[in-house]
Amino acid sequence: MASLGDLPLAAESLTALEAAGPLDLVAGVYADEEAGGTTDLLDAAATALAKHFPAQRAAVLALPVGWRQAALPAIRSWAGAEPASRLCLESRPDADAGQALRTLLSVAGRLEVRGAVLLDATLAGLPPEAIHALLEPVAAGQADCALPAYTRSVTEGTLTTNLLAPLTCALYGRAGQQMVGGCAALSGALLQRLLARTAEAEGWKAPATEIWLTTTALLSDGPVVQVHLGRRPRHPGRPPADLPTIVAETVGPLLTLMGRHREVWQEARDARAVPLIGGPATMLPDQGGVDVERMVRAFRLGLKDLLPVWEQIMPDTTLTDLYPLPFLAPDEFRFAPRLWARVVGGFAVAHHDRRLPRDHLLRALTPLYLGRVAAFLLETRDRSPAEIEQAVEEIAGAFEAEKPTLIGRWR
């Protein structure tokens, strides 16, 4: 077991980890101050380990973070019930969920476990069977990384569906359904690679750290699989961040990683599917709860207010194709996947060239993203799940088709 002394944990936590002795498997749960139901997820993780891996030396590690750490007393009590296999780790009071995720990665790596499953506490409600299903391919030596795949509505995860996943697949030749799925299972070998590179994600929020983790796994030589976990549990009490912030904190890291891995993605790579275990992870039709007209209005307002900014980011040919879109009626609005892929490519190049402050540039993408989502929801309205999947594949194909142009413009 490697030294734990320099990890950002309280002395009592370091002592408890050293006393836990050699471990084969760990489940790590990271929770911020607003994460309700954390002990339910901890119970599910403990049940999964005890029921399905009884011969393995295993423990559940809980790491609550946040200034008030509202979850801390309940988690301390939970861990105290079975101190040999339950550990409540304590970090700095200013740590966030991103720091907690990186700390759990480092702990698992230094404990030299054979496998680990890491879970965001917002997945409270995930059953033990799902946690077992995610960890099993890694524990059995069949995969270095197991990523989640969910049955979801066409309105869920549109940033991943329309940008994060298709861009990742076009760049690196493969991508899972989820780039920010809230959980992952990792082999000991992959943990060691991540442990050596955690500085690459230093200071990043949890979603950005997940994108870094997923990208690193996809770029590794080891096998990666997806595991269908059913519907993704939804945290009931946490207010969502504003959309421009979400875009900046997810798209920004993905574009930063593009710069770091230029030599990799500029080589020709044929896209290949990440194998799916279980499922299928169906995409369900929209039930009419999203105001598409409001999204179209936001796109129109963006073209009006942000055009001087967009002119510094996108080439004239792309802007020329965008100009007619505001004149379409909301129910006839179209924003073709190929044009959208060109827009994203323009932002990627401008981000790399630092033409504008990066946060300002990324926030300027938001109205364009809303326009694309409006078009996507209209394209898939009244479609069957199979037809919706075809629409998603069309987006991936558009990004793949635009890759040569992106390579040519990248300096």
C-alpha positions as CSV (number, residue, x, y, z in Angstrom):
1,M,0.0,0.0,0.0
2,A,1.4,3.4,-1.0
3,S,1.7,6.3,1.4
4,L,-1.5,8.2,2.2
5,G,0.1,11.0,4.2
6,D,-0.2,13.8,1.6
7,L,-3.9,13.3,0.8
8,P,-6.2,16.2,1.7
9,L,-7.8,14.3,4.5
10,A,-8.1,14.7,8.3
11,A,-5.5,12.8,10.3
12,E,-8.2,10.6,11.8
13,S,-9.3,9.6,8.3
14,L,-5.8,8.7,7.3
15,T,-5.4,6.6,10.4
16,A,-8.7,4.8,9.7
17,L,-7.6,4.0,6.1
18,E,-4.3,2.6,7.2
19,A,-6.0,0.5,9.8
20,A,-8.5,-0.9,7.3
21,G,-5.6,-3.0,5.9
22,P,-5.3,-4.4,2.4
23,L,-8.5,-4.2,0.4
24,D,-9.6,-5.8,-2.8
25,L,-12.6,-3.7,-3.7
26,V,-13.9,-0.3,-2.5
27,A,-17.1,1.6,-3.2
28,G,-16.5,5.4,-2.8
29,V,-19.4,7.8,-2.4
30,Y,-18.9,11.5,-2.6
31,A,-21.5,13.9,-1.2
32,D,-21.8,17.6,-1.0
33,E,-23.7,19.5,1.7
34,E,-27.0,19.4,-0.2
35,A,-27.0,15.7,-1.0
36,G,-30.0,14.1,0.7
37,G,-30.4,10.4,0.9
38,T,-26.7,9.7,1.0
39,T,-27.0,7.0,3.6
40,D,-29.4,5.1,1.3
41,L,-26.8,5.0,-1.4
42,L,-24.2,4.0,1.1
43,D,-26.4,1.1,2.3
44,A,-26.9,0.1,-1.3
45,A,-23.2,0.0,-1.9
46,A,-22.5,-2.0,1.3
47,T,-25.2,-4.5,0.3
48,A,-23.8,-4.9,-3.2
49,L,-20.3,-5.6,-1.9
50,A,-21.4,-8.0,0.9
51,K,-23.9,-9.9,-1.2
52,H,-22.1,-10.2,-4.5
53,F,-18.4,-10.2,-3.5
54,P,-18.4,-12.0,-0.1
55,A,-14.9,-13.5,-0.6
56,Q,-13.3,-10.1,-1.3
57,R,-11.9,-7.8,1.3
58,A,-14.1,-4.7,0.7
59,A,-15.1,-1.4,2.2
60,V,-17.4,1.5,1.6
61,L,-15.7,4.9,1.7
62,A,-17.9,8.0,2.2
63,L,-16.5,11.5,1.7
64,P,-18.9,14.3,2.4
65,V,-17.7,17.8,1.5
66,G,-18.9,21.4,1.7
67,W,-18.6,24.3,4.2
68,R,-21.5,23.1,6.5
69,Q,-21.1,19.4,5.6
70,A,-24.8,18.8,6.6
71,A,-24.5,15.2,5.7
72,L,-21.6,14.6,8.0
73,P,-23.4,13.6,11.3
74,A,-25.6,11.0,9.6
75,I,-22.7,9.5,7.7
76,R,-20.5,9.3,10.8
77,S,-23.3,7.4,12.5
78,W,-23.7,5.1,9.5
79,A,-20.0,4.3,9.4
80,G,-19.8,3.8,13.2
81,A,-22.3,0.9,12.9
82,E,-19.7,-1.3,11.1
83,P,-16.3,0.5,11.4
84,A,-14.4,-2.4,9.9
85,S,-16.0,-2.0,6.5
86,R,-17.4,1.5,6.5
87,L,-15.3,4.6,6.7
88,C,-16.4,8.2,6.9
89,L,-13.5,10.3,5.5
90,E,-13.2,14.0,6.3
91,S,-11.6,16.6,4.0
92,R,-11.0,20.3,4.1
93,P,-14.1,22.4,4.8
94,D,-13.7,24.2,1.4
95,A,-13.5,21.1,-0.7
96,D,-16.1,20.5,-3.3
97,A,-17.5,17.4,-5.0
98,G,-14.8,17.6,-7.7
99,Q,-12.0,17.5,-5.1
100,A,-13.9,14.7,-3.3
101,L,-14.0,12.6,-6.5
102,R,-10.3,13.1,-7.1
103,T,-9.5,12.3,-3.5
104,L,-11.4,9.0,-3.7
105,L,-9.6,8.2,-6.9
106,S,-6.3,8.8,-5.1
107,V,-7.3,6.8,-2.1
108,A,-8.3,3.8,-4.2
109,G,-5.2,4.0,-6.2
110,R,-2.9,4.2,-3.2
111,L,-4.7,1.4,-1.5
112,E,-3.8,-0.6,-4.6
113,V,-7.3,-2.2,-4.8
114,R,-8.2,-4.5,-7.7
115,G,-11.3,-2.5,-8.4
116,A,-13.4,0.5,-7.3
117,V,-16.8,1.9,-8.0
118,L,-17.2,5.6,-7.5
119,L,-20.7,7.1,-6.9
120,D,-22.0,10.6,-6.8
121,A,-24.5,10.8,-3.9
122,T,-27.0,12.5,-6.2
123,L,-27.6,8.9,-7.4
124,A,-29.4,8.1,-4.1
125,G,-32.0,5.5,-5.1
126,L,-29.6,3.4,-7.2
127,P,-30.2,-0.2,-6.1
128,P,-27.6,-2.6,-5.0
129,E,-28.1,-4.7,-8.1
130,A,-27.1,-1.7,-10.3
131,I,-24.0,-1.1,-8.3
132,H,-23.1,-4.8,-8.6
133,A,-23.8,-4.8,-12.3
134,L,-21.4,-1.8,-12.8
135,L,-18.6,-3.3,-10.7
136,E,-18.9,-6.9,-11.9
137,P,-17.0,-6.5,-15.3
138,V,-14.1,-4.8,-13.5
139,A,-14.0,-7.3,-10.6
140,A,-14.1,-10.2,-13.1
141,G,-11.2,-8.8,-15.1
142,Q,-13.3,-8.3,-18.2
143,A,-12.9,-4.5,-18.3
144,D,-10.7,-1.7,-17.1
145,C,-13.6,0.7,-16.9
146,A,-17.4,0.3,-16.7
147,L,-19.5,3.4,-17.5
148,P,-23.2,3.8,-16.9
149,A,-25.9,3.8,-19.6
150,Y,-29.4,4.8,-18.7
151,T,-32.9,4.6,-20.1
152,R,-33.8,8.3,-20.5
153,S,-36.2,10.7,-22.1
154,V,-35.2,12.5,-25.2
155,T,-35.2,15.7,-23.1
156,E,-32.7,14.3,-20.6
157,G,-29.0,14.9,-21.1
158,T,-29.3,16.9,-24.3
159,L,-25.9,18.5,-23.8
160,T,-24.3,15.0,-23.8
161,T,-26.5,13.7,-26.7
162,N,-25.9,16.7,-28.9
163,L,-22.4,17.7,-28.0
164,L,-20.3,15.9,-25.4
165,A,-20.7,12.3,-26.7
166,P,-20.7,13.0,-30.5
167,L,-17.6,15.3,-30.3
168,T,-15.8,12.8,-28.1
169,C,-16.6,9.9,-30.5
170,A,-15.5,11.9,-33.5
171,L,-12.2,12.9,-31.8
172,Y,-11.1,9.6,-30.2
173,G,-13.0,6.9,-32.0
174,R,-15.3,5.9,-29.2
175,A,-17.6,7.3,-26.5
176,G,-20.2,6.0,-24.1
177,Q,-23.7,7.2,-23.8
178,Q,-22.7,9.2,-20.7
179,M,-19.8,11.6,-20.2
180,V,-21.1,12.8,-16.8
181,G,-23.0,9.7,-15.6
182,G,-22.4,10.1,-11.9
183,C,-20.7,6.8,-11.4
184,A,-18.0,4.5,-12.9
185,A,-16.2,1.3,-12.0
186,L,-12.4,1.3,-12.5
187,S,-9.8,-1.5,-12.4
188,G,-6.6,-1.3,-10.4
189,A,-4.6,-0.8,-13.5
190,L,-6.7,2.2,-14.6
191,L,-6.7,3.6,-11.1
192,Q,-2.9,3.7,-11.3
193,R,-2.9,5.6,-14.6
194,L,-5.4,8.0,-13.2
195,L,-3.5,8.4,-10.0
196,A,-0.4,9.5,-12.0
197,R,-2.5,12.2,-13.8
198,T,-4.9,13.7,-11.2
199,A,-3.1,17.0,-11.5
200,E,-4.6,17.3,-15.0
201,A,-8.0,17.9,-13.4
202,E,-6.9,19.9,-10.4
203,G,-9.5,22.6,-9.5
204,W,-12.1,21.1,-11.8
205,K,-15.7,20.7,-10.7
206,A,-17.2,17.2,-10.4
207,P,-18.7,17.1,-13.9
208,A,-15.4,18.2,-15.4
209,T,-13.5,15.6,-13.4
210,E,-15.9,13.0,-14.7
211,I,-15.2,14.1,-18.3
212,W,-11.5,13.9,-17.6
213,L,-11.8,10.4,-16.0
214,T,-14.0,9.1,-18.9
215,T,-11.7,10.6,-21.6
216,T,-8.7,9.1,-20.0
217,A,-10.4,5.7,-19.8
218,L,-11.4,5.9,-23.5
219,L,-7.8,6.8,-24.5
220,S,-6.3,3.9,-22.6
221,D,-5.5,0.5,-24.2
222,G,-7.8,-1.3,-21.7
223,P,-11.3,-2.5,-22.5
224,V,-14.2,-0.2,-21.7
225,V,-17.8,-1.3,-21.4
226,Q,-21.1,0.3,-20.7
227,V,-23.6,-1.2,-18.2
228,H,-27.3,-0.4,-18.5
229,L,-28.6,0.7,-15.0
230,G,-32.2,1.5,-15.9
231,R,-33.5,5.0,-15.2
232,R,-31.1,7.5,-13.6
233,P,-32.2,8.5,-10.1
234,R,-33.0,12.2,-9.9
235,H,-32.0,14.2,-6.9
236,P,-35.2,15.9,-5.7
237,G,-34.0,18.9,-3.8
238,R,-31.0,20.4,-5.5
239,P,-31.6,23.5,-7.7
240,P,-29.9,23.2,-11.1
241,A,-27.1,25.6,-12.0
242,D,-27.8,28.2,-14.6
243,L,-27.4,26.8,-18.1
244,P,-24.4,29.1,-19.2
245,T,-22.5,27.8,-16.2
246,I,-23.3,24.2,-17.0
247,V,-22.1,24.7,-20.6
248,A,-18.9,26.4,-19.4
249,E,-18.1,23.8,-16.8
250,T,-18.6,20.8,-19.1
251,V,-17.8,21.9,-22.7
252,G,-14.8,23.9,-21.4
253,P,-12.9,20.9,-20.0
254,L,-13.7,18.8,-23.1
255,L,-12.2,21.5,-25.3
256,T,-9.2,21.8,-22.9
257,L,-8.6,18.0,-23.2
258,M,-8.7,18.4,-27.0
259,G,-5.7,20.7,-26.8
260,R,-3.8,18.2,-24.6
261,H,-4.6,15.2,-26.8
262,R,-4.1,16.8,-30.2
263,E,-1.7,14.2,-31.5
264,V,-4.2,11.5,-30.6
265,W,-7.4,12.8,-32.2
266,Q,-5.7,14.2,-35.3
267,E,-4.8,10.7,-36.3
268,A,-7.4,8.8,-38.4
269,R,-9.5,6.7,-36.2
270,D,-12.5,4.6,-37.1
271,A,-15.4,5.0,-34.7
272,R,-16.2,1.8,-32.7
273,A,-18.9,1.2,-30.3
274,V,-18.4,0.7,-26.6
275,P,-19.9,-2.6,-25.7
276,L,-23.2,-2.4,-23.8
277,I,-24.0,-5.0,-21.0
278,G,-27.7,-5.4,-20.3
279,G,-30.2,-3.0,-21.7
280,P,-31.0,-1.8,-24.3
281,A,-30.6,1.7,-22.9
282,T,-33.7,3.1,-24.7
283,M,-34.3,6.7,-25.4
284,L,-38.0,7.5,-24.8
285,P,-40.1,10.2,-26.6
286,D,-40.7,13.6,-25.1
287,Q,-43.9,13.9,-23.1
288,G,-44.5,17.5,-24.1
289,G,-43.0,19.1,-21.0
290,V,-40.4,21.3,-22.6
291,D,-41.1,24.8,-24.0
292,V,-39.4,24.6,-27.4
293,E,-40.7,28.0,-28.4
294,R,-38.8,29.6,-25.5
295,M,-35.6,27.9,-26.7
296,V,-36.1,29.3,-30.2
297,R,-36.6,32.8,-28.7
298,A,-33.3,32.4,-26.8
299,F,-31.6,31.5,-30.0
300,R,-33.0,34.5,-31.8
301,L,-32.0,36.8,-29.0
302,G,-28.5,35.4,-29.0
303,L,-28.1,36.1,-32.7
304,K,-29.2,39.7,-32.1
305,D,-27.1,40.4,-29.0
306,L,-24.1,38.1,-29.5
307,L,-23.4,38.4,-33.2
308,P,-20.3,40.6,-32.7
309,V,-18.9,37.8,-30.4
310,W,-19.9,35.0,-32.8
311,E,-18.2,36.8,-35.6
312,Q,-14.9,36.4,-33.7
313,I,-15.5,32.7,-33.2
314,M,-17.1,31.2,-36.3
315,P,-16.1,31.6,-40.0
316,D,-18.3,33.6,-42.4
317,T,-19.6,30.5,-44.1
318,T,-21.0,29.2,-40.8
319,L,-22.6,32.5,-39.9
320,T,-24.2,32.8,-43.4
321,D,-26.0,29.5,-42.8
322,L,-27.1,30.7,-39.3
323,Y,-28.6,34.0,-40.5
324,P,-31.9,32.5,-42.0
325,L,-32.8,30.4,-38.9
326,P,-34.4,33.1,-36.8
327,F,-37.0,33.7,-39.5
328,L,-38.4,30.1,-39.2
329,A,-41.6,29.7,-37.3
330,P,-41.0,27.9,-33.9
331,D,-42.8,24.8,-34.9
332,E,-40.8,24.7,-38.2
333,F,-37.4,25.5,-36.7
334,R,-34.5,23.5,-38.0
335,F,-30.8,23.5,-37.1
336,A,-29.2,20.7,-39.0
337,P,-26.7,18.4,-37.2
338,R,-24.0,19.2,-39.8
339,L,-24.3,22.9,-39.2
340,W,-24.3,22.4,-35.5
341,A,-21.1,20.3,-35.8
342,R,-19.5,23.2,-37.7
343,V,-20.6,25.6,-35.0
344,V,-19.0,23.5,-32.3
345,G,-15.9,23.1,-34.3
346,G,-15.6,26.9,-34.6
347,F,-15.9,27.3,-30.9
348,A,-13.3,24.5,-30.3
349,V,-10.8,26.3,-32.6
350,A,-11.5,29.7,-31.1
351,H,-11.1,28.2,-27.6
352,H,-7.8,26.7,-28.6
353,D,-6.6,30.0,-30.2
354,R,-7.8,32.0,-27.1
355,R,-9.5,34.6,-29.3
356,L,-11.7,35.6,-26.3
357,P,-11.6,35.0,-22.6
358,R,-12.6,31.3,-22.4
359,D,-15.5,31.6,-20.0
360,H,-17.0,34.4,-22.1
361,L,-16.6,32.3,-25.2
362,L,-18.2,29.2,-23.7
363,R,-21.2,31.2,-22.4
364,A,-21.7,32.6,-25.8
365,L,-22.4,29.0,-27.0
366,T,-25.5,28.7,-24.9
367,P,-28.1,30.3,-27.2
368,L,-26.7,28.2,-30.1
369,Y,-27.0,25.1,-28.0
370,L,-30.6,26.0,-27.1
371,G,-31.4,26.4,-30.8
372,R,-29.9,23.0,-31.5
373,V,-31.9,21.4,-28.7
374,A,-35.1,23.0,-29.9
375,A,-34.4,21.5,-33.4
376,F,-33.6,18.1,-31.9
377,L,-36.8,17.9,-29.9
378,L,-38.8,18.9,-33.0
379,E,-36.9,16.3,-35.1
380,T,-37.8,13.6,-32.6
381,R,-41.3,14.6,-31.8
382,D,-43.8,11.7,-32.2
383,R,-40.9,9.4,-33.2
384,S,-40.4,5.8,-32.0
385,P,-37.4,5.0,-29.7
386,A,-35.7,3.4,-32.7
387,E,-36.2,6.5,-34.8
388,I,-34.9,8.7,-31.9
389,E,-31.8,6.5,-31.8
390,Q,-31.3,7.1,-35.5
391,A,-31.5,10.8,-34.9
392,V,-28.8,10.5,-32.3
393,E,-26.6,8.5,-34.7
394,E,-27.1,11.2,-37.3
395,I,-25.6,13.8,-34.9
396,A,-22.6,11.5,-34.3
397,G,-22.2,11.1,-38.1
398,A,-22.3,14.9,-38.6
399,F,-19.4,15.4,-36.1
400,E,-17.4,12.7,-37.7
401,A,-18.0,14.2,-41.2
402,E,-16.7,17.6,-39.9
403,K,-13.6,16.3,-38.3
404,P,-11.3,16.8,-41.4
405,T,-12.4,20.5,-41.4
406,L,-11.6,20.8,-37.7
407,I,-8.2,19.2,-38.2
408,G,-7.4,21.7,-41.1
409,R,-8.3,24.7,-39.0
410,W,-6.5,23.6,-35.8
411,R,-3.1,25.3,-35.5
